[in-house]
Amino acid sequence: MKIALINGSPKHKNSSSGNLLKLLSSKLQEKNAIEEYILRTTEISSNDLEQISKCNVIVFAFPLYVDGIPSHLLRCLYQMEKYLSSDKNNEIYVYAIVNAGFYEGKQASIAIEMMKNWAEKANVKWGQGIGIGGGGMMSMIDKSTDSQGPMKSVHTTLTALANNILLCKSSNEIYTSPGIPRIVYKIGGEMGWRQAAKKNGLKTKDLFIIK
Ligand SMILES: Cc1cc2nc3c(=O)[nH]c(=O)nc-3n(C[C@H](O)[C@H](O)[C@H](O)COP(=O)(O)O)c2cc1C
């Protein structure tokens, strides 16, 4: 089976979507051919489009932007929609992993709904949507497993997703949050913002100025 993993984050490094796809890739059996794509701009090359359209499964992973799909990715989706819908007989299954900066994975439900609608317009089969909260913690994914650690629920969710992908099975959406209390995530996030401000020559109070 040919599986396209598409990272829709515009980030050049430390992308949470990239971390999630890396973990998913490790859970998909070796006999599958995995093709990796990164969509950071508003256009997909015709070569990539052709290669992606030959896959049995397409998995998108992207960050939640203003409760929706990042605009550059949306432009790519329009392009893909035209290309894929022209083949009335395709049997491609589409899965989407949406990671959010907010703690609650449920924040991603609207973006997943958008992807479901897109799948219908693109004439591909909808597999499953995964909403993952606590995007700021995704770099800690390696420190957990399916049985332990603060990112345990992300592991078990991606294991369930990998099993569905391997069977080309459609399933209900799954929403998950990190295994630490919400308040701890909030305090950690605020510390991160203050450190980032300092690194960029700003003061904490500058974070609260709206121009
Ligand atoms: C322009 C912009 C808009 C965002 N909007 C939301 C949002 O509406 N809800 C949310 O939970 N996180 C939001 N975030 C946070 C990202 O979804 C979060 O940091 C994510 O983990 C980044 O994933 P990535 O590293 O794969 O790009 C936003 C981030 C940016 C830069």
The ligand as an ORCA input file, in Angstrom:
! r2SCAN-3c Opt
* xyz 0 1
  C      -1.651     32.215     12.895
  C      -1.905     31.188     13.969
  C      -3.208     30.904     14.369
  C      -3.461     29.940     15.369
  N      -4.750     29.685     15.734
  C      -4.994     28.752     16.687
  C      -6.340     28.466     17.094
  O      -7.318     29.035     16.607
  N      -6.545     27.539     18.068
  C      -5.495     26.861     18.644
  O      -5.734     26.017     19.503
  N      -4.206     27.101     18.271
  C      -3.930     28.031     17.298
  N      -2.643     28.271     16.910
  C      -1.539     27.474     17.496
  C      -1.086     26.314     16.586
  O      -2.180     25.557     16.128
  C      -0.158     25.403     17.411
  O       0.947     26.146     17.858
  C       0.307     24.176     16.658
  O       0.775     23.229     17.600
  C       1.421     24.463     15.657
  O       1.678     23.297     14.908
  P       2.944     23.171     13.928
  O       4.156     23.215     14.815
  O       2.785     21.870     13.243
  O       2.913     24.342     12.985
  C      -2.377     29.243     15.952
  C      -1.052     29.542     15.552
  C      -0.821     30.504     14.581
  C       0.606     30.803     14.168
*
